[in-house]
């Protein structure tokens, strides 16, 4: 009887070790999943490991459930994401209250804006070449539909943004200033990819004091220019940065006039998977790519 018990014990022990070995091997297989090259031999996970990174990113950011479900239920998400990552990284670079640009960052391909299919309200404004191409394509389409686009602000240097922020602090106090203006280094305008649009009808209202910092977004949104941009901008690679009712997400009050050029693929990606909320998409890409950078081989 004792001998039988001993034999049974060893049989169970062998089975337990076999199961443990199998589980350990599976974990090792997961850890050794194939790594592919991306860009200049930067490393990123294979499609299988990318799925794990997507789960980790969504868990870390905790987006609204409907957005997470939309991402997880779409088989094309990872492929479309990686295609975007192969493009200009400044198109998807997260610049916000927590993620800033160096004070000396100046895009190398800034080009001066000139009256064209769009009109400028301030001389000597500049924008990155890729954004100007997108602006021209969009403004031609708008003009063909009877809408004239006006550009009131484009690239801003770190020092220029510092002056603007200081102006709002002096005008409204710090607490309100941080809701309507970016501190230097945290402005999307420094990327050379962002435009503030305006309506011809609103210039006079500004001068009369009818439009101010509290109601500007409402007034512009109701203009033909504001409505056309809201309906069409993303088709041309432009994404609204600070949409209405997302102040807690973006950190800024609604700016119906503030659009960032992200390129057509990313603009469609934002609309398809993130309900048109640029901040969600850029936060996802930022978190995801930082996980890639942390991979140790």
N, C-alpha and C positions, 0 to 999 in steps of 0.2 A: 504493500500500500504506500509505504514511504517512497519506494523507488518510482512508482507511477506518478506521485505528486511532484517529485523532482523533475521527471521527464516533462511533465505538463508545464512546469515552471519555465524550463529552458525553451520549450516550444513557444510559449507566450512571449518570452523575452526576445527570441529571434524575430517573431512577427512584429513586435513593437519597434525593434531596431530597424527592421526593413521599412516600416511605414515612415519612421523618422528620417531615414536616409532618403527615401523618395521625396518627402516634403522638402528636405534640405536641398536636394538636387533641383527641385522645381524652383526654389528661391534663387539658387545659383543661376539657373537658366534665365530667370527674369532679369537678374543683375547683369548677365552677359549678353543681353539682347543687342542685336547688331546696331552699331553706331555708323551713321552716314555722314559724309562730308557736306558742309553747307557754307556758301560764300568762299572766303579764302581759307579753306580747310578748317573753319570753325566747326565744332562738333555739336551734333544734336541727335536726339533719340530717333530711332526708327519709328515707323508708323505705330507699332505696338507700344513702345515706350512713350510716344507722344500722347497716346490715349491716357496713360497714367499721369502724364504731366497736365493734361487738360483737367482731369479729376482733381489733382492736387491744387491747380490754380483756382478752380471754381470753389473748392473747399476753403482756400485761403482768403478769397475775396468775398464769398457769400453774396452773390448777386441775387436779385429777385428770382423766385423759383421758376417762373415762366421762361426767363432768359436761359437759365441753366438747363432746363429741359429741352429748349429749342436747340441748344448747342449739342447736347448729348444724343439727341435723336436724329441728328443730321450727319450722315456718313461723309459728306463732302467738306465738313468744317475744317478738319486738320489739313487736308490738301489745299484748300483755299488760304488758310492761315499761312502755310509755308511758302506759298507763292507770293504773298504779301511781304513776308520776311526777306525774300530775295531781292526786293526793290530797295529804293532809297530809304535808309533807316530813319532819316529825319521826318519822313512822312508819317511815321507811326511813333515817333519819340514822344513820351509822356512829359509834358511841361505843365506843371500846375503848382499849387501852393506847397506841395511836399517835394517836388522834383524840379530843380532849377537848372538853368544854363550858366556856364561860366561868364563872368563879367566881360571877358574879352572875346566871347564868341560872336563872330560876324560871318554870315554866309559868304562864300567865295564867288557866287554867281549872281549877285544882285544886279538888277537892270532897272533903269529909271522908267517910271510909268509916264506915258504920254497920252493925251486925248486920242481916242481911237473909237472902237465900237462902244467903249465905256468912256466916261468923263471923269477927270480928276478935279478935286476941289482945292487941293494944296499942291504947290509946285515941289519938285525935287523928291517926291516919294519914290521908293524903290521896292522891288519884290524879287524873289528868286525867279529865274528864267522859267522853270517848270510850272510855277504858279501863274506866271503871266500868260503862258500858253493856254492854261486852263481857264483863265479869266477871259481871254479874248474869245475862246470858243463859246463860253457861256454868254457873254455879253452880246455876241452876234445873234445867238438864238433868241435872247430876250428882246433885242431890238427888232427882230423879224416879227415878234409877237406884240410890238408896240410898247415895249418897256425899256426905258433908258436907265442903265445902272450908273450910279455915282460912287466913286471911291473917295473916302475921306481920310483913311489912315491905312498904312501898309507896314513895311518893316520899321521897327523902332530899335535903336541901340539900347544897351543897358543904361547909359547915362540919360538918354531921352526918356526912358520909362521911369527913371528915378525922379525926374522933374515932374512928370505927369502925376505920379503917385503922391509926391509932396504937395502938389496943387490940390488934389482931392482931400488930403489930410487937413490942409489949412482951411479948405472950404467946408468940409463936413465933419471933421474929426476922424480919428484913426478907425474906430469901430465900424463906421459906415464906409470909409474909404476902402477897406479891405474887401468889401462886398461888391464894389463897383469898379475897382481898379487893381491891377496886379502890382505887387512889389517888384522892384527891379530884379531881373534874373528869372522871374516866374511868369513872364508874359509870353504868350504864343507869338506875339508880334516880333519878338527877337529872332524867331525862326526864319522870318522872311517869307512865310507861307500864309499869313493871315491878313484879312482885309476887314475893315469896318465900312459898311455901305451906308448910303444915306439917300433920302428922297428929295427931289427938287422942291417939293411943296413944304418940306420940313425946315428948310433953311430960314425962311421968314418967320416961322413959328418959334424957332430957337431965339431969334433976335427979339421977338416980342415977349419972350418969357413964357409962352404957352407951353412949350416943351422944355422939360428939365430932366435932371438925372433920375427922378422918380417915375416919370411917365414916358420916357423916350421909347422904351421897348414896345409899349402898347401902340404908340403913335406910328412908329415905323412899320410894325407888323401889319397895320391896317392899310398901308399905302400899296399901290400897285407893285412897286419894287419889292416891298417886304413880302407880299403874298406870292409873287412870282418866285422869289428866292426860296421861300419855304417849300413850294411845290416842286421846284426843278433843280435846285443847286446840286443835290447829290448825284444827279445824272452826269454832271460835268466834273465830279471829283471834289466838290466843296461840301463841307459838313459844318452845321451849326455847332458851336462849342458850348454855349451856355443856354440850353433850352428852358422853356417855362416850366415851373414846378419841380425843377431839379437842383435848386439852390443848395440843398444839403449834400448832394452828390458832387457837384462841380465846385462848390465853395463860392460861387458868384451869383449875383442877381441875374435874372433873365436878360440876355442881350440878343434881341432879334436881328441885329445888324452885323453880328460878329461871326464870320465864317473862316474856317481854316481849310486850306487845300491839302487833301490827303491822297488824292489820286482816285481814279474811278474804281479800281478793284477794292480799295479799302472803304471807300464811301458806300459801295454796294454791300460789303461785308458788315459795316456798321448797321445799315438798314435791315439786312437779312437776319442777323443774329443778335443784335443788341438794341432793337427797337428804335434805331436812329439816335441813340445816346452815345455820342463820341467818347465821353469820359469812361463809360463802361468798357468800350472796346479797347481804348488805349491803356487802361489799367490792366485789362486781361493780357494784352500783348507784353506790357512791361513786366508783369509778374511771371509770365510764361518764359520770356527770353532770359530773365534773371535766373530761373531754374536751370536753363540750358547752360548758362555761363558757370553755374556752380557744379556742373558735372565734373567729377574727378576720375580720370582714367588711370 
